[in-house]
Amino acid sequence: MLIFADGEPMSGGAYTLVVIGCIGLIFFVNYLSKAWDESEATKAKTRRALEEIRAENERKEREEAARKRAEAVRIRDEKLKRAMDELENKTYDRTLWAKALIMADGRESKAKALYLQLRIGEL
């Protein structure tokens, strides 16, 4: 028999209410525990998804950087080919050629190399 704090015995209805309250409390605590676990699982899934997005973005950035480097090399090669064609066909920029000759102290082979550098910079 259960007894209230004032010493009176607990009636059957009050006892039933206490038992129902305890059962309800157990269910509520169980619900909170499951909700907590689901929340932690959702957090873990979100972290994994963010890591995947971050990795994908980094991969795209690396690919874009590689593409830009390849494009820069292609453009530089085109400029070099054009400057070399100018030298071979003697259609070079006369002012730039004179500057290259001066810088090379009149040595034609060195002037050609300097012309290529200067011309690529201009193109």
C-alpha positions as CSV (number, residue, x, y, z in Angstrom):
1,M,0.0,0.0,0.0
2,L,1.3,3.4,-1.0
3,I,0.9,6.3,1.5
4,F,0.8,10.1,0.8
5,A,3.3,12.3,2.5
6,D,0.6,13.4,5.0
7,G,0.2,9.7,6.1
8,E,-3.1,9.0,4.3
9,P,-3.2,5.8,2.2
10,M,-3.4,6.3,-1.5
11,S,-6.7,5.3,-3.1
12,G,-6.8,3.0,-6.1
13,G,-7.6,6.0,-8.5
14,A,-4.6,8.0,-7.3
15,Y,-2.4,4.9,-7.5
16,T,-3.5,4.3,-11.1
17,L,-2.8,8.0,-11.9
18,V,0.8,7.6,-10.5
19,V,1.4,4.4,-12.5
20,I,0.0,6.0,-15.7
21,G,2.1,9.1,-15.1
22,C,5.3,7.0,-14.6
23,I,4.5,5.0,-17.7
24,G,3.9,8.2,-19.6
25,L,7.2,9.6,-18.3
26,I,9.0,6.4,-19.5
27,F,7.5,6.8,-23.0
28,F,8.4,10.5,-23.1
29,V,12.0,9.8,-22.1
30,N,12.2,7.1,-24.6
31,Y,10.8,9.5,-27.3
32,L,13.4,12.1,-26.4
33,S,16.2,9.6,-26.6
34,K,15.1,8.4,-30.0
35,A,14.7,12.0,-31.2
36,W,18.2,12.8,-29.9
37,D,19.6,9.8,-31.7
38,E,17.9,10.8,-34.9
39,S,19.2,14.4,-34.5
40,E,22.8,13.1,-34.1
41,A,22.3,10.8,-37.2
42,T,21.0,13.8,-39.2
43,K,24.0,15.9,-38.0
44,A,26.4,13.1,-39.2
45,K,24.6,12.9,-42.6
46,T,24.8,16.6,-42.9
47,R,28.5,16.6,-42.1
48,R,29.2,13.9,-44.7
49,A,27.1,15.8,-47.3
50,L,29.1,19.0,-46.6
51,E,32.4,17.1,-46.8
52,E,31.3,15.6,-50.2
53,I,30.3,19.1,-51.5
54,R,33.6,20.6,-50.3
55,A,35.6,17.8,-51.9
56,E,33.6,18.3,-55.2
57,N,34.2,22.0,-55.1
58,E,38.0,21.5,-54.5
59,R,38.0,19.0,-57.4
60,K,36.3,21.5,-59.7
61,E,38.7,24.3,-58.6
62,R,41.7,22.0,-59.4
63,E,40.2,21.2,-62.8
64,E,39.6,24.9,-63.5
65,A,43.1,25.8,-62.5
66,A,44.5,23.1,-64.7
67,R,42.3,24.3,-67.6
68,K,43.5,27.9,-67.1
69,R,47.2,26.7,-67.0
70,A,46.7,24.7,-70.2
71,E,45.0,27.7,-71.9
72,A,47.8,30.0,-70.8
73,V,50.4,27.6,-72.3
74,R,48.4,27.3,-75.5
75,I,48.2,31.1,-75.8
76,R,51.9,31.5,-75.0
77,D,52.8,28.9,-77.7
78,E,50.6,30.7,-80.2
79,K,52.4,33.9,-79.5
80,L,55.8,32.3,-79.7
81,K,54.8,30.7,-83.1
82,R,53.7,34.0,-84.4
83,A,56.8,35.8,-83.3
84,M,59.0,33.0,-84.8
85,D,57.1,33.3,-88.1
86,E,57.7,37.0,-88.1
87,L,61.4,36.4,-87.7
88,E,61.5,33.7,-90.4
89,N,59.4,35.8,-92.9
90,K,61.2,39.0,-91.9
91,T,57.8,40.6,-91.1
92,Y,58.9,41.5,-87.6
93,D,58.2,44.8,-85.8
94,R,61.2,46.9,-86.8
95,T,61.2,49.1,-83.7
96,L,61.2,46.0,-81.5
97,W,63.9,44.3,-83.6
98,A,66.1,47.4,-83.2
99,K,65.6,47.4,-79.5
100,A,66.5,43.7,-79.4
101,L,69.7,44.3,-81.4
102,I,70.7,47.1,-79.1
103,M,70.1,44.9,-76.0
104,A,72.1,42.1,-77.7
105,D,75.0,44.4,-78.5
106,G,74.5,43.8,-82.2
107,R,74.7,39.9,-81.9
108,E,71.9,38.7,-84.2
109,S,71.4,35.3,-82.6
110,K,71.0,36.8,-79.1
111,A,68.8,39.6,-80.7
112,K,66.5,36.9,-82.1
113,A,66.0,35.4,-78.6
114,L,65.4,38.8,-77.1
115,Y,63.0,39.7,-79.9
116,L,61.0,36.6,-79.2
117,Q,60.8,37.5,-75.5
118,L,59.8,41.1,-76.2
119,R,57.3,40.2,-78.9
120,I,55.6,37.6,-76.8
121,G,55.2,40.3,-74.1
122,E,53.6,42.6,-76.6
123,L,51.2,40.1,-78.1
